[in-house]
């Protein structure tokens, strides 16, 4: 990334709960979920190109260059804004793919916000979030950068203030297909709607968890292991599972006991994403 003009984080997220209320006429599912960010994630570097080309210089195994959400996000922003500039992009990939912690969606959101700044477009958050929704249901929450209660397909966001505990996130070595989980006939699809007040009082679960545990023994094993120390839950459609701790020391102590077959990391929950904290420091630096 030594040639990058701008380097920004792409933080992970957790779904602290995920309820499925029903299936919509368009085939998507009506959801309620609670997002919180982690102070751990990927990192992207950007540099302006004058020839209009979009080049991602980091190869991701199994993901073609033009199909990568980073490239798609950059080209969509370029197209919709009419910008003639291009970008060289580098990715330091730290988050597992297919883990349910938002790696690809977060990378796309960081790309939108980073190139908006680098290209001098001046788009507001609302406009960038709307563009992000066309790329994926989770992209808007990363664009907005605030812990949120989400409804619809995850696009209707209401900011919330949550405690910011430490989490141990365990990443089973398996990629879970979101489409496969949502197509499973045994998936719960009739959970009654919950209020934010009930949610903040500690109610809620992950309706996808039982289906994933049945299909992926690696996820079930990780949940069973972590449950020996703290209540464990899966994030999104998996595969990552997590448990919360009151301080980093307690989380680190359990992390040191992880089996070699279960990689994981310790990170703190954040109500403001580290991407937005970084962008704020850049604005303050310019205005200083």
C-alpha positions in Angstrom: 0.0 0.0 0.0 3.0 2.3 -0.2 1.6 4.1 -3.2 -1.8 4.8 -1.6 -2.9 8.4 -1.1 -5.6 7.4 1.4 -5.7 4.3 3.7 -9.0 3.5 5.5 -10.3 0.7 7.7 -13.2 -1.6 6.8 -14.5 -2.8 10.2 -16.2 -6.0 11.0 -19.7 -6.1 12.4 -21.8 -8.4 14.5 -25.5 -9.2 14.3 -26.2 -9.3 18.0 -29.6 -10.9 17.1 -31.4 -11.8 13.9 -35.1 -12.4 13.7 -36.9 -13.5 10.5 -40.5 -12.2 10.5 -41.6 -13.6 7.1 -40.9 -14.0 3.4 -41.8 -11.1 1.1 -43.5 -11.3 -2.3 -40.2 -10.5 -4.0 -38.5 -13.5 -2.4 -36.5 -11.6 0.2 -37.1 -12.0 3.9 -38.4 -9.4 6.3 -35.8 -9.1 9.1 -35.1 -7.5 12.4 -31.5 -7.3 13.4 -29.1 -5.4 15.7 -25.7 -4.3 14.2 -22.7 -3.3 16.2 -19.2 -2.7 14.8 -15.9 -4.1 16.0 -12.5 -2.3 16.2 -11.0 -5.0 13.9 -11.3 -5.4 10.2 -9.8 -5.1 6.7 -7.8 -2.2 5.5 -8.0 -0.5 2.0 -5.6 1.8 0.3 -6.6 4.2 -2.6 -4.8 6.3 -5.2 -6.3 8.4 -8.0 -5.8 7.3 -11.6 -6.3 9.9 -14.4 -7.2 7.3 -17.0 -10.6 6.3 -15.4 -9.6 2.7 -14.9 -10.5 0.8 -11.7 -7.7 -1.6 -10.6 -7.8 -3.8 -7.5 -4.2 -4.9 -7.0 -5.0 -7.6 -4.4 -6.1 -11.0 -5.7 -8.8 -12.8 -3.7 -8.9 -16.5 -4.3 -12.1 -17.6 -6.0 -13.3 -14.0 -6.6 -12.7 -12.6 -10.1 -11.5 -9.0 -10.3 -14.6 -7.6 -11.9 -16.9 -9.5 -9.6 -15.3 -8.2 -6.4 -17.6 -5.9 -4.4 -14.8 -3.4 -4.1 -14.5 -3.0 -7.9 -18.3 -3.1 -8.4 -18.7 -0.3 -5.7 -16.0 1.9 -7.3 -17.5 1.5 -10.8 -21.0 2.1 -9.7 -19.9 5.3 -7.9 -18.0 6.4 -11.0 -20.9 5.7 -13.3 -23.6 7.4 -11.1 -21.5 10.5 -10.4 -20.1 10.9 -13.9 -16.6 11.0 -12.5 -13.9 10.5 -15.1 -11.2 9.7 -12.6 -10.2 6.1 -11.7 -8.5 4.4 -8.8 -5.8 2.0 -7.8 -7.0 0.0 -4.8 -5.1 -2.3 -2.4 -6.7 -4.6 0.2 -5.2 -6.0 3.4 -7.7 -8.8 3.9 -8.0 -9.8 7.6 -11.6 -10.8 7.9 -12.7 -14.3 6.9 -14.9 -14.6 3.8 -18.4 -16.0 4.3 -18.1 -15.4 8.1 -21.2 -13.3 8.6 -19.1 -10.4 9.9 -19.5 -8.2 6.9 -16.1 -8.3 5.2 -17.2 -7.8 1.6 -20.0 -5.3 2.5 -17.7 -3.3 4.7 -15.0 -3.2 2.0 -17.6 -1.9 -0.5 -18.7 0.8 2.0 -15.2 1.9 2.7 -14.6 2.1 -1.1 -17.6 4.3 -1.6 -16.7 6.7 1.3 -13.0 6.6 0.4 -13.4 7.4 -3.3 -16.1 10.0 -2.6 -13.4 11.8 -0.6 -10.5 11.1 -3.0 -12.5 12.1 -6.1 -13.9 15.2 -4.4 -17.5 14.2 -5.2 -19.1 15.6 -1.9 -21.9 13.0 -1.9 -23.9 12.9 1.4 -24.4 9.8 3.5 -27.9 9.3 2.3 -26.9 9.2 -1.4 -24.0 6.8 -0.7 -26.1 4.5 1.4 -28.8 4.3 -1.4 -26.1 3.3 -3.9 -24.7 0.8 -1.4 -28.0 -0.9 -1.0 -27.9 -1.9 -4.6 -24.7 -3.7 -3.9 -25.9 -5.5 -0.8 -28.3 -5.3 2.1 -25.5 -4.8 4.7 -23.6 -2.1 2.8 -25.8 0.9 4.1 -25.1 0.2 7.8 -21.3 0.4 7.1 -21.8 3.6 5.0 -23.7 5.2 8.0 -21.2 3.9 10.5 -23.5 3.8 13.6 -24.8 0.8 15.6 -28.3 0.3 14.5 -31.5 -1.6 14.8 -32.4 -2.7 11.3 -35.7 -3.8 9.7 -37.0 -4.6 6.2 -34.2 -6.5 4.4 -31.8 -4.7 6.7 -32.0 -1.3 5.0 -34.3 0.6 7.5 -31.8 1.7 10.1 -32.5 3.2 13.5 -29.3 4.3 15.4 -29.0 2.8 19.0 -26.6 3.3 21.9 -25.3 0.0 23.1 -22.8 -1.1 25.7 -19.4 -1.6 24.2 -18.1 -4.9 25.6 -15.2 -7.0 24.4 -15.9 -9.9 22.2 -14.2 -13.1 21.3 -15.1 -14.0 17.7 -14.4 -17.6 16.6 -14.2 -18.3 12.9 -14.9 -21.9 12.0 -13.1 -23.0 8.9 -16.1 -23.2 6.7 -17.9 -20.9 4.3 -21.7 -20.7 4.8 -23.9 -20.0 1.9 -26.4 -17.3 2.9 -28.7 -18.2 -0.1 -28.7 -21.9 1.1 -29.7 -21.0 4.6 -32.5 -18.7 3.6 -33.8 -21.3 1.2 -33.9 -24.1 3.9 -37.5 -25.3 4.5 -36.8 -25.6 8.2 -35.7 -22.0 8.7 -37.9 -20.1 11.2 -39.8 -17.5 9.2 -42.6 -16.4 11.6 -40.9 -14.7 14.6 -43.1 -12.0 16.0 -41.8 -8.4 15.6 -39.8 -7.2 18.7 -39.5 -3.6 20.0 -36.2 -1.8 20.4 -37.0 -1.6 24.2 -37.4 -5.4 24.5 -34.2 -5.8 22.4 -32.1 -3.6 24.6 -33.4 -5.4 27.6 -31.6 -8.5 26.3 -34.3 -10.4 24.4 -33.5 -11.8 20.9 -31.8 -14.7 19.2 -30.5 -15.7 15.8 -33.2 -17.5 13.8 -30.6 -18.8 11.3 -28.5 -20.5 14.0 -30.4 -23.8 14.3 -30.3 -24.4 10.5 -26.6 -23.6 10.3 -25.7 -25.8 13.2 -27.5 -28.7 11.5 -25.8 -28.2 8.2 -22.3 -27.2 9.4 -20.9 -29.3 12.3 -17.9 -26.9 12.5 -20.2 -24.1 13.5 -22.0 -26.3 16.1 -18.6 -27.3 17.6 -17.5 -23.7 17.9 -20.7 -22.7 19.7 -20.4 -25.7 22.0 -16.8 -24.8 22.8 -17.5 -21.1 23.5 -20.6 -21.9 25.5 -18.4 -23.5 28.1 -17.2 -20.0 29.0 -19.9 -17.5 28.1 -23.3 -17.6 26.3 -22.4 -17.9 22.6 -24.3 -16.9 19.5 -23.8 -16.9 15.7 -23.6 -13.7 13.7 -25.6 -13.3 10.6 -25.9 -16.5 8.7 -22.5 -17.6 10.0 -20.0 -19.0 10.2 -18.5 -16.8 12.9 -19.7 -17.1 16.5 -19.1 -14.8 19.4 -19.4 -14.3 23.1 -19.1 -11.0 25.1 -16.8 -10.2 28.0 -16.7 -7.2 30.4 -13.0 -6.5 29.7 -10.2 -7.4 27.3 -8.3 -9.5 29.9 -11.2 -12.0 30.3 -11.6 -12.2 26.5 -7.9 -12.8 26.0 -7.8 -15.5 28.6 -10.4 -17.5 26.8 -8.9 -16.8 23.4 -5.6 -18.3 24.5 -7.4 -21.6 25.0 -8.9 -21.8 21.5 -8.1 -25.0 19.7 -5.8 -24.7 16.8 -8.7 -25.8 14.5 -10.7 -22.7 15.7 -9.0 -19.4 14.8 -10.4 -16.3 16.4 -9.8 -12.8 17.5 -10.6 -10.4 20.3 -12.1 -7.0 19.5 -14.2 -4.4 21.3 -17.8 -3.5 20.2 -18.1 0.0 18.9 -21.2 2.2 18.3 -19.3 4.4 15.9 -17.3 2.5 13.3 -13.6 3.0 13.2 -14.0 4.0 9.5 -16.1 7.0 10.6 -13.7 7.8 13.4 -10.9 7.8 10.9 -12.7 10.0 8.5 -13.6 12.4 11.3 -9.9 12.8 12.2 -9.1 13.5 8.5 -11.7 16.3 8.5 -10.4 17.7 11.7 -6.8 17.6 10.3 -7.9 19.6 7.2 -9.8 22.1 9.4 -7.0 22.5 11.9 
